[in-house]
Amino acid sequence: MQVAYWDEQWETKPLEELKELQLKKFKKQLQHIYKNQFYRNRFKETGLEPGDITNWEDIPKVPFTFKSDLRDNYPKGLLSGNWEEVVRIHMTSGTTGAPTILAYTKNDLDVWAECMARNFVAGGLTTSDIVQQAHGLGLFTGGFGFHYGLERVGAKVIPTGAGGTDRQLRLMQEWGTTVFTGTPSYAAYMAEIAIEKGIDPVKDLNLRLGFHGGEPCSDGLRKRINERLGYRAHGGGMRVCYGLTEMGGPMSMDCECECGQHVWADHYLMEIIDPATLDYVNEGEPGELVISNLSFEAMPILRYRTGDRVNVSVEKCECGRTHPRISGFLGRVDDMILVSGTNVFPSQVEYVLLKHASLSENWQLIVEDKRGLHTIKVEIEPATGCVIDQTFVTVLEKELHSHLEIKCGVDIKDGGTLPRFEGKAARVVDRREKG
Ligand SMILES: [Zn+2]
């Protein structure tokens, strides 16, 4: 396989050398954040001083950082760098409390752009590509990280931001756009609108690559996007992006092998723990991702509990890159809903639904309280031109029951009646009384 690198020397450096560097940088970041009152207090609670950390075995002694720490210390409490050097602030919407912020120095933005440039080239981007960048450009970190990475590679970026689907499609035709970025749900919606307008993405559009992130994506949805937007037909594919505000935004992406998202070990340290015992899991076993930012200056977060259940592979990838990969994304603890004592992950629901070609990717999960009994049901539209009968509904209900370990009704809705999403999809509608 012909592989292009953005920075071959770094991307293919032996893992052992990278690990040595990680330890060195981790220790340096500890000294750096110790200047911050919050961290100093937290370390004191455990009797720890930065100098106590000398080798890998010491790292688990360093306290975790939680999302609540970021919220409780809003706005500037977790800043470790010099405020005068901050040039950018991004934050979450804060709809459920204080927002989570991340501040950047010029160097931080540079590291971010560099990581994203590696990601895009690993995914197959070239300077000839014309990119419609439809991740939101605003307070949310996503759009800017994408924009800077794309620009650094030297692709031709059209920063449309999210939304304006008719115009997006028009621009794709007028400019022969080859790359599309945005959430997976928006990519699915784009394909639907194209077909509705009589545009066949395989014949009438020129899209060969999609870089999609910001929300979990099942293999079923990915396969559909690959087919419907013509990525596969045009010799490319959909690359999944992973990242989080607390680590500075989008951070890792599938390479052309599509076997997991490389996480650049010279800038990030991944640890995988059992969330119950907090011990490391055995190599190759799934667990909660704990991540540290080794390079950022303004607000480096160390040992951040992501709440994401993942599989990680440290084997050298076929693409030649040595950096570990998130090879499986098993759900987000935040997205988990508790229904009558059972944990339900929307990603599990989607996994079951999208195995069926007769079902569309437009669905939602309704949680209700029926006289004290909490129930769930799926509302879904059939795929275009498909008719769903009662026998199929019964089979699907059984399948959902066996996967989710809880009864789940299925309600087939008319085409075009369920909500569509231009950003992150809101699949769960919780109608239970709060409190
Ligand atoms: Zn690879």
Boltz pocket constraint, residues with backbone or C-beta under 6 A from the ligand:
constraints:
  - pocket:
      binder: B
      contacts: [[A, 255], [A, 256], [A, 257], [A, 260], [A, 262], [A, 317], [A, 318], [A, 319], [A, 320], [A, 321]]
      max_distance: 6.0
